[in-house]
Amino acid sequence: MNFNNYDFVSFDIFDTLLSRKIARPKDLFSLIQANLSYDNKYVAWPELVDNFSVIREKAEEKARKK
């Protein structure tokens, strides 16, 4: 995979390689979404900023179906 065209890539490596201090993996998506709202780099993508958690969960569902 070529990741050079992406500013942000998200992987779930927790409980496999790292341990997390967050109760549920989905809670991390909300934290990322909050951080995106403070980064001016993403102002051109309000749908991503406003819906990151949902977009990330759907991407995970799609990946698991493959």
PDBQT receptor file of N, H, CA, C and O in Angstrom, charges set to zero:
ATOM      1  N   MET A   1       0.829  -1.187   0.000  1.00  0.00    +0.000 N 
ATOM      2  CA  MET A   1       0.000   0.000   0.000  1.00  0.00    +0.000 C 
ATOM      3  C   MET A   1       0.869   1.245   0.000  1.00  0.00    +0.000 C 
ATOM      4  O   MET A   1       1.913   1.290   0.651  1.00  0.00    +0.000 OA
ATOM      5  N   ASN A   2       0.436   2.232  -0.722  1.00  0.00    +0.000 N 
ATOM      6  H   ASN A   2      -0.412   2.195  -1.251  1.00  0.00    +0.000 HD
ATOM      7  CA  ASN A   2       1.139   3.509  -0.770  1.00  0.00    +0.000 C 
ATOM      8  C   ASN A   2       0.371   4.519   0.078  1.00  0.00    +0.000 C 
ATOM      9  O   ASN A   2      -0.742   4.910  -0.273  1.00  0.00    +0.000 OA
ATOM     10  N   PHE A   3       0.961   4.936   1.180  1.00  0.00    +0.000 N 
ATOM     11  H   PHE A   3       1.865   4.619   1.465  1.00  0.00    +0.000 HD
ATOM     12  CA  PHE A   3       0.302   5.867   2.090  1.00  0.00    +0.000 C 
ATOM     13  C   PHE A   3       0.718   7.314   1.855  1.00  0.00    +0.000 C 
ATOM     14  O   PHE A   3       0.331   8.195   2.623  1.00  0.00    +0.000 OA
ATOM     15  N   ASN A   4       1.488   7.572   0.823  1.00  0.00    +0.000 N 
ATOM     16  H   ASN A   4       1.803   6.857   0.199  1.00  0.00    +0.000 HD
ATOM     17  CA  ASN A   4       1.970   8.929   0.562  1.00  0.00    +0.000 C 
ATOM     18  C   ASN A   4       0.858   9.905   0.219  1.00  0.00    +0.000 C 
ATOM     19  O   ASN A   4       1.031  11.112   0.390  1.00  0.00    +0.000 OA
ATOM     20  N   ASN A   5      -0.270   9.418  -0.257  1.00  0.00    +0.000 N 
ATOM     21  H   ASN A   5      -0.410   8.438  -0.396  1.00  0.00    +0.000 HD
ATOM     22  CA  ASN A   5      -1.367  10.297  -0.658  1.00  0.00    +0.000 C 
ATOM     23  C   ASN A   5      -2.317  10.632   0.483  1.00  0.00    +0.000 C 
ATOM     24  O   ASN A   5      -3.317  11.315   0.265  1.00  0.00    +0.000 OA
ATOM     25  N   TYR A   6      -2.029  10.170   1.687  1.00  0.00    +0.000 N 
ATOM     26  H   TYR A   6      -1.217   9.615   1.864  1.00  0.00    +0.000 HD
ATOM     27  CA  TYR A   6      -2.926  10.358   2.820  1.00  0.00    +0.000 C 
ATOM     28  C   TYR A   6      -2.255  11.179   3.912  1.00  0.00    +0.000 C 
ATOM     29  O   TYR A   6      -1.067  11.015   4.191  1.00  0.00    +0.000 OA
ATOM     30  N   ASP A   7      -3.032  12.063   4.523  1.00  0.00    +0.000 N 
ATOM     31  H   ASP A   7      -3.997  12.196   4.296  1.00  0.00    +0.000 HD
ATOM     32  CA  ASP A   7      -2.544  12.814   5.677  1.00  0.00    +0.000 C 
ATOM     33  C   ASP A   7      -2.744  12.027   6.962  1.00  0.00    +0.000 C 
ATOM     34  O   ASP A   7      -2.009  12.219   7.930  1.00  0.00    +0.000 OA
ATOM     35  N   PHE A   8      -3.731  11.146   6.975  1.00  0.00    +0.000 N 
ATOM     36  H   PHE A   8      -4.328  10.990   6.189  1.00  0.00    +0.000 HD
ATOM     37  CA  PHE A   8      -4.118  10.471   8.200  1.00  0.00    +0.000 C 
ATOM     38  C   PHE A   8      -4.498   9.033   7.882  1.00  0.00    +0.000 C 
ATOM     39  O   PHE A   8      -5.326   8.793   7.003  1.00  0.00    +0.000 OA
ATOM     40  N   VAL A   9      -3.907   8.076   8.582  1.00  0.00    +0.000 N 
ATOM     41  H   VAL A   9      -3.235   8.270   9.296  1.00  0.00    +0.000 HD
ATOM     42  CA  VAL A   9      -4.232   6.664   8.425  1.00  0.00    +0.000 C 
ATOM     43  C   VAL A   9      -4.462   6.106   9.819  1.00  0.00    +0.000 C 
ATOM     44  O   VAL A   9      -3.675   6.371  10.728  1.00  0.00    +0.000 OA
ATOM     45  N   SER A  10      -5.529   5.338   9.999  1.00  0.00    +0.000 N 
ATOM     46  H   SER A  10      -6.168   5.124   9.260  1.00  0.00    +0.000 HD
ATOM     47  CA  SER A  10      -5.885   4.812  11.308  1.00  0.00    +0.000 C 
ATOM     48  C   SER A  10      -5.871   3.285  11.279  1.00  0.00    +0.000 C 
ATOM     49  O   SER A  10      -6.454   2.672  10.385  1.00  0.00    +0.000 OA
ATOM     50  N   PHE A  11      -5.207   2.679  12.252  1.00  0.00    +0.000 N 
ATOM     51  H   PHE A  11      -4.733   3.177  12.978  1.00  0.00    +0.000 HD
ATOM     52  CA  PHE A  11      -5.154   1.229  12.382  1.00  0.00    +0.000 C 
ATOM     53  C   PHE A  11      -5.529   0.856  13.808  1.00  0.00    +0.000 C 
ATOM     54  O   PHE A  11      -5.272   1.616  14.741  1.00  0.00    +0.000 OA
ATOM     55  N   ASP A  12      -6.130  -0.303  13.974  1.00  0.00    +0.000 N 
ATOM     56  H   ASP A  12      -6.338  -0.921  13.216  1.00  0.00    +0.000 HD
ATOM     57  CA  ASP A  12      -6.420  -0.803  15.312  1.00  0.00    +0.000 C 
ATOM     58  C   ASP A  12      -5.353  -1.839  15.662  1.00  0.00    +0.000 C 
ATOM     59  O   ASP A  12      -5.463  -3.009  15.293  1.00  0.00    +0.000 OA
ATOM     60  N   ILE A  13      -4.328  -1.397  16.373  1.00  0.00    +0.000 N 
ATOM     61  H   ILE A  13      -4.238  -0.448  16.673  1.00  0.00    +0.000 HD
ATOM     62  CA  ILE A  13      -3.248  -2.295  16.791  1.00  0.00    +0.000 C 
ATOM     63  C   ILE A  13      -3.285  -2.543  18.296  1.00  0.00    +0.000 C 
ATOM     64  O   ILE A  13      -2.432  -3.241  18.843  1.00  0.00    +0.000 OA
ATOM     65  N   PHE A  14      -4.274  -1.968  18.948  1.00  0.00    +0.000 N 
ATOM     66  H   PHE A  14      -4.967  -1.401  18.503  1.00  0.00    +0.000 HD
ATOM     67  CA  PHE A  14      -4.364  -2.087  20.393  1.00  0.00    +0.000 C 
ATOM     68  C   PHE A  14      -4.834  -3.482  20.786  1.00  0.00    +0.000 C 
ATOM     69  O   PHE A  14      -5.533  -4.150  20.025  1.00  0.00    +0.000 OA
ATOM     70  N   ASP A  15      -4.454  -3.900  21.946  1.00  0.00    +0.000 N 
ATOM     71  H   ASP A  15      -3.886  -3.357  22.564  1.00  0.00    +0.000 HD
ATOM     72  CA  ASP A  15      -4.714  -5.228  22.487  1.00  0.00    +0.000 C 
ATOM     73  C   ASP A  15      -3.970  -6.305  21.704  1.00  0.00    +0.000 C 
ATOM     74  O   ASP A  15      -4.048  -7.485  22.046  1.00  0.00    +0.000 OA
ATOM     75  N   THR A  16      -3.256  -5.909  20.665  1.00  0.00    +0.000 N 
ATOM     76  H   THR A  16      -3.193  -4.951  20.388  1.00  0.00    +0.000 HD
ATOM     77  CA  THR A  16      -2.410  -6.825  19.911  1.00  0.00    +0.000 C 
ATOM     78  C   THR A  16      -0.950  -6.465  20.171  1.00  0.00    +0.000 C 
ATOM     79  O   THR A  16      -0.152  -7.304  20.591  1.00  0.00    +0.000 OA
ATOM     80  N   LEU A  17      -0.616  -5.196  19.912  1.00  0.00    +0.000 N 
ATOM     81  H   LEU A  17      -1.263  -4.515  19.571  1.00  0.00    +0.000 HD
ATOM     82  CA  LEU A  17       0.752  -4.721  20.117  1.00  0.00    +0.000 C 
ATOM     83  C   LEU A  17       0.870  -3.764  21.292  1.00  0.00    +0.000 C 
ATOM     84  O   LEU A  17       1.923  -3.672  21.923  1.00  0.00    +0.000 OA
ATOM     85  N   LEU A  18      -0.199  -3.060  21.580  1.00  0.00    +0.000 N 
ATOM     86  H   LEU A  18      -1.054  -3.134  21.067  1.00  0.00    +0.000 HD
ATOM     87  CA  LEU A  18      -0.199  -2.048  22.638  1.00  0.00    +0.000 C 
ATOM     88  C   LEU A  18      -1.412  -2.235  23.526  1.00  0.00    +0.000 C 
ATOM     89  O   LEU A  18      -2.409  -2.832  23.120  1.00  0.00    +0.000 OA
ATOM     90  N   SER A  19      -1.319  -1.727  24.725  1.00  0.00    +0.000 N 
ATOM     91  H   SER A  19      -0.508  -1.242  25.055  1.00  0.00    +0.000 HD
ATOM     92  CA  SER A  19      -2.515  -1.702  25.570  1.00  0.00    +0.000 C 
ATOM     93  C   SER A  19      -3.037  -0.272  25.596  1.00  0.00    +0.000 C 
ATOM     94  O   SER A  19      -2.275   0.677  25.413  1.00  0.00    +0.000 OA
ATOM     95  N   ARG A  20      -4.313  -0.125  25.821  1.00  0.00    +0.000 N 
ATOM     96  H   ARG A  20      -4.932  -0.896  25.970  1.00  0.00    +0.000 HD
ATOM     97  CA  ARG A  20      -4.912   1.208  25.792  1.00  0.00    +0.000 C 
ATOM     98  C   ARG A  20      -5.500   1.561  27.151  1.00  0.00    +0.000 C 
ATOM     99  O   ARG A  20      -5.872   0.687  27.934  1.00  0.00    +0.000 OA
ATOM    100  N   LYS A  21      -5.574   2.841  27.407  1.00  0.00    +0.000 N 
ATOM    101  H   LYS A  21      -5.272   3.551  26.771  1.00  0.00    +0.000 HD
ATOM    102  CA  LYS A  21      -6.171   3.338  28.640  1.00  0.00    +0.000 C 
ATOM    103  C   LYS A  21      -7.594   3.824  28.388  1.00  0.00    +0.000 C 
ATOM    104  O   LYS A  21      -8.136   4.609  29.166  1.00  0.00    +0.000 OA
ATOM    105  N   ILE A  22      -8.185   3.360  27.312  1.00  0.00    +0.000 N 
ATOM    106  H   ILE A  22      -7.744   2.722  26.681  1.00  0.00    +0.000 HD
ATOM    107  CA  ILE A  22      -9.544   3.727  26.934  1.00  0.00    +0.000 C 
ATOM    108  C   ILE A  22     -10.390   2.465  27.039  1.00  0.00    +0.000 C 
ATOM    109  O   ILE A  22      -9.973   1.390  26.605  1.00  0.00    +0.000 OA
ATOM    110  N   ALA A  23     -11.573   2.601  27.613  1.00  0.00    +0.000 N 
ATOM    111  H   ALA A  23     -11.912   3.474  27.965  1.00  0.00    +0.000 HD
ATOM    112  CA  ALA A  23     -12.415   1.432  27.865  1.00  0.00    +0.000 C 
ATOM    113  C   ALA A  23     -12.772   0.674  26.590  1.00  0.00    +0.000 C 
ATOM    114  O   ALA A  23     -12.652  -0.550  26.541  1.00  0.00    +0.000 OA
ATOM    115  N   ARG A  24     -13.204   1.386  25.573  1.00  0.00    +0.000 N 
ATOM    116  H   ARG A  24     -13.302   2.380  25.613  1.00  0.00    +0.000 HD
ATOM    117  CA  ARG A  24     -13.632   0.747  24.328  1.00  0.00    +0.000 C 
ATOM    118  C   ARG A  24     -12.854   1.336  23.157  1.00  0.00    +0.000 C 
ATOM    119  O   ARG A  24     -12.575   2.535  23.146  1.00  0.00    +0.000 OA
ATOM    120  N   PRO A  25     -12.501   0.515  22.174  1.00  0.00    +0.000 N 
ATOM    121  CA  PRO A  25     -11.780   1.038  21.007  1.00  0.00    +0.000 C 
ATOM    122  C   PRO A  25     -12.515   2.192  20.326  1.00  0.00    +0.000 C 
ATOM    123  O   PRO A  25     -11.884   3.136  19.850  1.00  0.00    +0.000 OA
ATOM    124  N   LYS A  26     -13.843   2.119  20.279  1.00  0.00    +0.000 N 
ATOM    125  H   LYS A  26     -14.355   1.353  20.666  1.00  0.00    +0.000 HD
ATOM    126  CA  LYS A  26     -14.623   3.171  19.623  1.00  0.00    +0.000 C 
ATOM    127  C   LYS A  26     -14.458   4.522  20.317  1.00  0.00    +0.000 C 
ATOM    128  O   LYS A  26     -14.625   5.565  19.684  1.00  0.00    +0.000 OA
ATOM    129  N   ASP A  27     -14.134   4.515  21.602  1.00  0.00    +0.000 N 
ATOM    130  H   ASP A  27     -13.999   3.668  22.116  1.00  0.00    +0.000 HD
ATOM    131  CA  ASP A  27     -13.936   5.779  22.320  1.00  0.00    +0.000 C 
ATOM    132  C   ASP A  27     -12.750   6.554  21.752  1.00  0.00    +0.000 C 
ATOM    133  O   ASP A  27     -12.741   7.785  21.780  1.00  0.00    +0.000 OA
ATOM    134  N   LEU A  28     -11.767   5.850  21.245  1.00  0.00    +0.000 N 
ATOM    135  H   LEU A  28     -11.775   4.850  21.223  1.00  0.00    +0.000 HD
ATOM    136  CA  LEU A  28     -10.605   6.500  20.644  1.00  0.00    +0.000 C 
ATOM    137  C   LEU A  28     -11.007   7.290  19.407  1.00  0.00    +0.000 C 
ATOM    138  O   LEU A  28     -10.450   8.356  19.142  1.00  0.00    +0.000 OA
ATOM    139  N   PHE A  29     -11.971   6.775  18.646  1.00  0.00    +0.000 N 
ATOM    140  H   PHE A  29     -12.424   5.909  18.862  1.00  0.00    +0.000 HD
ATOM    141  CA  PHE A  29     -12.425   7.474  17.444  1.00  0.00    +0.000 C 
ATOM    142  C   PHE A  29     -13.000   8.840  17.799  1.00  0.00    +0.000 C 
ATOM    143  O   PHE A  29     -12.808   9.806  17.061  1.00  0.00    +0.000 OA
ATOM    144  N   SER A  30     -13.695   8.923  18.909  1.00  0.00    +0.000 N 
ATOM    145  H   SER A  30     -13.851   8.138  19.509  1.00  0.00    +0.000 HD
ATOM    146  CA  SER A  30     -14.243  10.212  19.357  1.00  0.00    +0.000 C 
ATOM    147  C   SER A  30     -13.129  11.182  19.728  1.00  0.00    +0.000 C 
ATOM    148  O   SER A  30     -13.230  12.377  19.452  1.00  0.00    +0.000 OA
ATOM    149  N   LEU A  31     -12.077  10.680  20.347  1.00  0.00    +0.000 N 
ATOM    150  H   LEU A  31     -11.995   9.709  20.571  1.00  0.00    +0.000 HD
ATOM    151  CA  LEU A  31     -10.940  11.536  20.693  1.00  0.00    +0.000 C 
ATOM    152  C   LEU A  31     -10.236  12.045  19.439  1.00  0.00    +0.000 C 
ATOM    153  O   LEU A  31      -9.850  13.211  19.368  1.00  0.00    +0.000 OA
ATOM    154  N   ILE A  32     -10.072  11.172  18.456  1.00  0.00    +0.000 N 
ATOM    155  H   ILE A  32     -10.386  10.224  18.513  1.00  0.00    +0.000 HD
ATOM    156  CA  ILE A  32      -9.459  11.591  17.191  1.00  0.00    +0.000 C 
ATOM    157  C   ILE A  32     -10.333  12.640  16.525  1.00  0.00    +0.000 C 
ATOM    158  O   ILE A  32      -9.827  13.644  16.022  1.00  0.00    +0.000 OA
ATOM    159  N   GLN A  33     -11.644  12.414  16.518  1.00  0.00    +0.000 N 
ATOM    160  H   GLN A  33     -12.055  11.599  16.927  1.00  0.00    +0.000 HD
ATOM    161  CA  GLN A  33     -12.570  13.378  15.913  1.00  0.00    +0.000 C 
ATOM    162  C   GLN A  33     -12.448  14.739  16.589  1.00  0.00    +0.000 C 
ATOM    163  O   GLN A  33     -12.440  15.766  15.912  1.00  0.00    +0.000 OA
ATOM    164  N   ALA A  34     -12.354  14.757  17.895  1.00  0.00    +0.000 N 
ATOM    165  H   ALA A  34     -12.360  13.922  18.445  1.00  0.00    +0.000 HD
ATOM    166  CA  ALA A  34     -12.202  16.024  18.620  1.00  0.00    +0.000 C 
ATOM    167  C   ALA A  34     -10.900  16.717  18.232  1.00  0.00    +0.000 C 
ATOM    168  O   ALA A  34     -10.876  17.935  18.059  1.00  0.00    +0.000 OA
ATOM    169  N   ASN A  35      -9.829  15.961  18.094  1.00  0.00    +0.000 N 
ATOM    170  H   ASN A  35      -9.848  14.971  18.234  1.00  0.00    +0.000 HD
ATOM    171  CA  ASN A  35      -8.546  16.552  17.696  1.00  0.00    +0.000 C 
ATOM    172  C   ASN A  35      -8.581  17.093  16.275  1.00  0.00    +0.000 C 
ATOM    173  O   ASN A  35      -7.959  18.115  15.986  1.00  0.00    +0.000 OA
ATOM    174  N   LEU A  36      -9.299  16.421  15.388  1.00  0.00    +0.000 N 
ATOM    175  H   LEU A  36      -9.804  15.590  15.623  1.00  0.00    +0.000 HD
ATOM    176  CA  LEU A  36      -9.419  16.905  14.011  1.00  0.00    +0.000 C 
ATOM    177  C   LEU A  36     -10.076  18.276  13.966  1.00  0.00    +0.000 C 
ATOM    178  O   LEU A  36      -9.736  19.106  13.123  1.00  0.00    +0.000 OA
ATOM    179  N   SER A  37     -11.009  18.512  14.867  1.00  0.00    +0.000 N 
ATOM    180  H   SER A  37     -11.285  17.838  15.552  1.00  0.00    +0.000 HD
ATOM    181  CA  SER A  37     -11.731  19.792  14.860  1.00  0.00    +0.000 C 
ATOM    182  C   SER A  37     -10.830  20.959  15.254  1.00  0.00    +0.000 C 
ATOM    183  O   SER A  37     -11.153  22.113  14.971  1.00  0.00    +0.000 OA
ATOM    184  N   TYR A  38      -9.706  20.669  15.903  1.00  0.00    +0.000 N 
ATOM    185  H   TYR A  38      -9.444  19.732  16.133  1.00  0.00    +0.000 HD
ATOM    186  CA  TYR A  38      -8.776  21.726  16.302  1.00  0.00    +0.000 C 
ATOM    187  C   TYR A  38      -7.644  21.935  15.298  1.00  0.00    +0.000 C 
ATOM    188  O   TYR A  38      -6.852  22.867  15.439  1.00  0.00    +0.000 OA
ATOM    189  N   ASP A  39      -7.567  21.081  14.297  1.00  0.00    +0.000 N 
ATOM    190  H   ASP A  39      -8.211  20.324  14.183  1.00  0.00    +0.000 HD
ATOM    191  CA  ASP A  39      -6.481  21.150  13.318  1.00  0.00    +0.000 C 
ATOM    192  C   ASP A  39      -6.973  21.843  12.056  1.00  0.00    +0.000 C 
ATOM    193  O   ASP A  39      -7.840  21.316  11.360  1.00  0.00    +0.000 OA
ATOM    194  N   ASN A  40      -6.440  22.998  11.756  1.00  0.00    +0.000 N 
ATOM    195  H   ASN A  40      -5.735  23.426  12.321  1.00  0.00    +0.000 HD
ATOM    196  CA  ASN A  40      -6.871  23.779  10.590  1.00  0.00    +0.000 C 
ATOM    197  C   ASN A  40      -6.634  23.063   9.266  1.00  0.00    +0.000 C 
ATOM    198  O   ASN A  40      -7.222  23.426   8.247  1.00  0.00    +0.000 OA
ATOM    199  N   LYS A  41      -5.784  22.059   9.277  1.00  0.00    +0.000 N 
ATOM    200  H   LYS A  41      -5.306  21.763  10.105  1.00  0.00    +0.000 HD
ATOM    201  CA  LYS A  41      -5.500  21.308   8.054  1.00  0.00    +0.000 C 
ATOM    202  C   LYS A  41      -6.767  20.631   7.508  1.00  0.00    +0.000 C 
ATOM    203  O   LYS A  41      -6.876  20.385   6.307  1.00  0.00    +0.000 OA
ATOM    204  N   TYR A  42      -7.713  20.335   8.394  1.00  0.00    +0.000 N 
ATOM    205  H   TYR A  42      -7.624  20.534   9.370  1.00  0.00    +0.000 HD
ATOM    206  CA  TYR A  42      -8.903  19.591   7.995  1.00  0.00    +0.000 C 
ATOM    207  C   TYR A  42     -10.142  20.465   7.845  1.00  0.00    +0.000 C 
ATOM    208  O   TYR A  42     -11.247  19.941   7.705  1.00  0.00    +0.000 OA
ATOM    209  N   VAL A  43      -9.984  21.777   7.871  1.00  0.00    +0.000 N 
ATOM    210  H   VAL A  43      -9.087  22.204   7.985  1.00  0.00    +0.000 HD
ATOM    211  CA  VAL A  43     -11.121  22.686   7.761  1.00  0.00    +0.000 C 
ATOM    212  C   VAL A  43     -11.842  22.519   6.421  1.00  0.00    +0.000 C 
ATOM    213  O   VAL A  43     -13.039  22.793   6.333  1.00  0.00    +0.000 OA
ATOM    214  N   ALA A  44     -11.144  22.081   5.392  1.00  0.00    +0.000 N 
ATOM    215  H   ALA A  44     -10.172  21.859   5.464  1.00  0.00    +0.000 HD
ATOM    216  CA  ALA A  44     -11.748  21.881   4.069  1.00  0.00    +0.000 C 
ATOM    217  C   ALA A  44     -12.599  20.610   4.007  1.00  0.00    +0.000 C 
ATOM    218  O   ALA A  44     -13.324  20.402   3.034  1.00  0.00    +0.000 OA
ATOM    219  N   TRP A  45     -12.518  19.766   5.028  1.00  0.00    +0.000 N 
ATOM    220  H   TRP A  45     -11.929  19.935   5.818  1.00  0.00    +0.000 HD
ATOM    221  CA  TRP A  45     -13.277  18.515   5.059  1.00  0.00    +0.000 C 
ATOM    222  C   TRP A  45     -14.184  18.460   6.289  1.00  0.00    +0.000 C 
ATOM    223  O   TRP A  45     -13.976  17.626   7.170  1.00  0.00    +0.000 OA
ATOM    224  N   PRO A  46     -15.185  19.336   6.360  1.00  0.00    +0.000 N 
ATOM    225  CA  PRO A  46     -16.051  19.360   7.543  1.00  0.00    +0.000 C 
ATOM    226  C   PRO A  46     -16.797  18.044   7.757  1.00  0.00    +0.000 C 
ATOM    227  O   PRO A  46     -17.075  17.672   8.897  1.00  0.00    +0.000 OA
ATOM    228  N   GLU A  47     -17.122  17.340   6.677  1.00  0.00    +0.000 N 
ATOM    229  H   GLU A  47     -16.896  17.642   5.751  1.00  0.00    +0.000 HD
ATOM    230  CA  GLU A  47     -17.825  16.062   6.838  1.00  0.00    +0.000 C 
ATOM    231  C   GLU A  47     -16.942  15.051   7.568  1.00  0.00    +0.000 C 
ATOM    232  O   GLU A  47     -17.427  14.298   8.412  1.00  0.00    +0.000 OA
ATOM    233  N   LEU A  48     -15.653  15.033   7.247  1.00  0.00    +0.000 N 
ATOM    234  H   LEU A  48     -15.259  15.645   6.562  1.00  0.00    +0.000 HD
ATOM    235  CA  LEU A  48     -14.719  14.146   7.942  1.00  0.00    +0.000 C 
ATOM    236  C   LEU A  48     -14.609  14.534   9.411  1.00  0.00    +0.000 C 
ATOM    237  O   LEU A  48     -14.675  13.680  10.295  1.00  0.00    +0.000 OA
ATOM    238  N   VAL A  49     -14.443  15.818   9.661  1.00  0.00    +0.000 N 
ATOM    239  H   VAL A  49     -14.389  16.512   8.943  1.00  0.00    +0.000 HD
ATOM    240  CA  VAL A  49     -14.287  16.303  11.034  1.00  0.00    +0.000 C 
ATOM    241  C   VAL A  49     -15.545  16.009  11.855  1.00  0.00    +0.000 C 
ATOM    242  O   VAL A  49     -15.453  15.585  13.007  1.00  0.00    +0.000 OA
ATOM    243  N   ASP A  50     -16.708  16.234  11.263  1.00  0.00    +0.000 N 
ATOM    244  H   ASP A  50     -16.782  16.578  10.327  1.00  0.00    +0.000 HD
ATOM    245  CA  ASP A  50     -17.968  16.062  11.995  1.00  0.00    +0.000 C 
ATOM    246  C   ASP A  50     -18.390  14.605  12.143  1.00  0.00    +0.000 C 
ATOM    247  O   ASP A  50     -19.175  14.275  13.032  1.00  0.00    +0.000 OA
ATOM    248  N   ASN A  51     -17.876  13.733  11.279  1.00  0.00    +0.000 N 
ATOM    249  H   ASN A  51     -17.238  14.002  10.557  1.00  0.00    +0.000 HD
ATOM    250  CA  ASN A  51     -18.355  12.347  11.254  1.00  0.00    +0.000 C 
ATOM    251  C   ASN A  51     -17.243  11.308  11.313  1.00  0.00    +0.000 C 
ATOM    252  O   ASN A  51     -17.450  10.160  10.919  1.00  0.00    +0.000 OA
ATOM    253  N   PHE A  52     -16.071  11.691  11.797  1.00  0.00    +0.000 N 
ATOM    254  H   PHE A  52     -15.902  12.623  12.117  1.00  0.00    +0.000 HD
ATOM    255  CA  PHE A  52     -14.942  10.765  11.772  1.00  0.00    +0.000 C 
ATOM    256  C   PHE A  52     -15.271   9.435  12.443  1.00  0.00    +0.000 C 
ATOM    257  O   PHE A  52     -14.950   8.376  11.903  1.00  0.00    +0.000 OA
ATOM    258  N   SER A  53     -15.899   9.477  13.601  1.00  0.00    +0.000 N 
ATOM    259  H   SER A  53     -16.159  10.337  14.040  1.00  0.00    +0.000 HD
ATOM    260  CA  SER A  53     -16.190   8.241  14.333  1.00  0.00    +0.000 C 
ATOM    261  C   SER A  53     -17.020   7.279  13.493  1.00  0.00    +0.000 C 
ATOM    262  O   SER A  53     -16.710   6.091  13.410  1.00  0.00    +0.000 OA
ATOM    263  N   VAL A  54     -18.063   7.792  12.878  1.00  0.00    +0.000 N 
ATOM    264  H   VAL A  54     -18.315   8.758  12.946  1.00  0.00    +0.000 HD
ATOM    265  CA  VAL A  54     -18.947   6.956  12.058  1.00  0.00    +0.000 C 
ATOM    266  C   VAL A  54     -18.205   6.446  10.825  1.00  0.00    +0.000 C 
ATOM    267  O   VAL A  54     -18.310   5.270  10.476  1.00  0.00    +0.000 OA
ATOM    268  N   ILE A  55     -17.459   7.324  10.170  1.00  0.00    +0.000 N 
ATOM    269  H   ILE A  55     -17.374   8.279  10.453  1.00  0.00    +0.000 HD
ATOM    270  CA  ILE A  55     -16.695   6.936   8.979  1.00  0.00    +0.000 C 
ATOM    271  C   ILE A  55     -15.695   5.838   9.331  1.00  0.00    +0.000 C 
ATOM    272  O   ILE A  55     -15.551   4.869   8.585  1.00  0.00    +0.000 OA
ATOM    273  N   ARG A  56     -15.010   5.980  10.452  1.00  0.00    +0.000 N 
ATOM    274  H   ARG A  56     -15.126   6.767  11.058  1.00  0.00    +0.000 HD
ATOM    275  CA  ARG A  56     -13.998   4.998  10.873  1.00  0.00    +0.000 C 
ATOM    276  C   ARG A  56     -14.640   3.658  11.218  1.00  0.00    +0.000 C 
ATOM    277  O   ARG A  56     -14.109   2.604  10.867  1.00  0.00    +0.000 OA
ATOM    278  N   GLU A  57     -15.780   3.695  11.902  1.00  0.00    +0.000 N 
ATOM    279  H   GLU A  57     -16.212   4.551  12.187  1.00  0.00    +0.000 HD
ATOM    280  CA  GLU A  57     -16.472   2.451  12.242  1.00  0.00    +0.000 C 
ATOM    281  C   GLU A  57     -16.949   1.726  10.982  1.00  0.00    +0.000 C 
ATOM    282  O   GLU A  57     -16.838   0.503  10.894  1.00  0.00    +0.000 OA
ATOM    283  N   LYS A  58     -17.478   2.469  10.010  1.00  0.00    +0.000 N 
ATOM    284  H   LYS A  58     -17.568   3.463  10.082  1.00  0.00    +0.000 HD
ATOM    285  CA  LYS A  58     -17.935   1.856   8.759  1.00  0.00    +0.000 C 
ATOM    286  C   LYS A  58     -16.763   1.269   7.979  1.00  0.00    +0.000 C 
ATOM    287  O   LYS A  58     -16.896   0.213   7.361  1.00  0.00    +0.000 OA
ATOM    288  N   ALA A  59     -15.619   1.947   8.005  1.00  0.00    +0.000 N 
ATOM    289  H   ALA A  59     -15.512   2.805   8.508  1.00  0.00    +0.000 HD
ATOM    290  CA  ALA A  59     -14.429   1.432   7.325  1.00  0.00    +0.000 C 
ATOM    291  C   ALA A  59     -13.981   0.120   7.958  1.00  0.00    +0.000 C 
ATOM    292  O   ALA A  59     -13.571  -0.805   7.258  1.00  0.00    +0.000 OA
ATOM    293  N   GLU A  60     -14.060   0.043   9.275  1.00  0.00    +0.000 N 
ATOM    294  H   GLU A  60     -14.393   0.794   9.844  1.00  0.00    +0.000 HD
ATOM    295  CA  GLU A  60     -13.683  -1.193   9.960  1.00  0.00    +0.000 C 
ATOM    296  C   GLU A  60     -14.653  -2.318   9.609  1.00  0.00    +0.000 C 
ATOM    297  O   GLU A  60     -14.225  -3.445   9.360  1.00  0.00    +0.000 OA
ATOM    298  N   GLU A  61     -15.942  -2.027   9.586  1.00  0.00    +0.000 N 
ATOM    299  H   GLU A  61     -16.289  -1.111   9.789  1.00  0.00    +0.000 HD
ATOM    300  CA  GLU A  61     -16.937  -3.033   9.204  1.00  0.00    +0.000 C 
ATOM    301  C   GLU A  61     -16.667  -3.548   7.792  1.00  0.00    +0.000 C 
ATOM    302  O   GLU A  61     -16.719  -4.753   7.545  1.00  0.00    +0.000 OA
ATOM    303  N   LYS A  62     -16.381  -2.642   6.880  1.00  0.00    +0.000 N 
ATOM    304  H   LYS A  62     -16.339  -1.663   7.081  1.00  0.00    +0.000 HD
ATOM    305  CA  LYS A  62     -16.107  -3.013   5.488  1.00  0.00    +0.000 C 
ATOM    306  C   LYS A  62     -14.855  -3.886   5.400  1.00  0.00    +0.000 C 
ATOM    307  O   LYS A  62     -14.834  -4.873   4.665  1.00  0.00    +0.000 OA
ATOM    308  N   ALA A  63     -13.818  -3.526   6.146  1.00  0.00    +0.000 N 
ATOM    309  H   ALA A  63     -13.835  -2.724   6.743  1.00  0.00    +0.000 HD
ATOM    310  CA  ALA A  63     -12.569  -4.294   6.125  1.00  0.00    +0.000 C 
ATOM    311  C   ALA A  63     -12.774  -5.698   6.688  1.00  0.00    +0.000 C 
ATOM    312  O   ALA A  63     -12.184  -6.660   6.196  1.00  0.00    +0.000 OA
ATOM    313  N   ARG A  64     -13.598  -5.814   7.704  1.00  0.00    +0.000 N 
ATOM    314  H   ARG A  64     -14.078  -5.033   8.104  1.00  0.00    +0.000 HD
ATOM    315  CA  ARG A  64     -13.842  -7.131   8.311  1.00  0.00    +0.000 C 
ATOM    316  C   ARG A  64     -14.639  -8.053   7.380  1.00  0.00    +0.000 C 
ATOM    317  O   ARG A  64     -14.541  -9.275   7.485  1.00  0.00    +0.000 OA
ATOM    318  N   LYS A  65     -15.425  -7.471   6.473  1.00  0.00    +0.000 N 
ATOM    319  H   LYS A  65     -15.505  -6.478   6.387  1.00  0.00    +0.000 HD
ATOM    320  CA  LYS A  65     -16.223  -8.274   5.539  1.00  0.00    +0.000 C 
ATOM    321  C   LYS A  65     -15.379  -8.875   4.429  1.00  0.00    +0.000 C 
ATOM    322  O   LYS A  65     -15.793  -9.842   3.790  1.00  0.00    +0.000 OA
ATOM    323  N   LYS A  66     -14.195  -8.313   4.191  1.00  0.00    +0.000 N 
ATOM    324  H   LYS A  66     -13.858  -7.527   4.709  1.00  0.00    +0.000 HD
ATOM    325  CA  LYS A  66     -13.333  -8.820   3.105  1.00  0.00    +0.000 C 
ATOM    326  C   LYS A  66     -12.652 -10.110   3.494  1.00  0.00    +0.000 C 
ATOM    327  O   LYS A  66     -11.895 -10.671   2.702  1.00  0.00    +0.000 OA
TER     328      LYS A  66
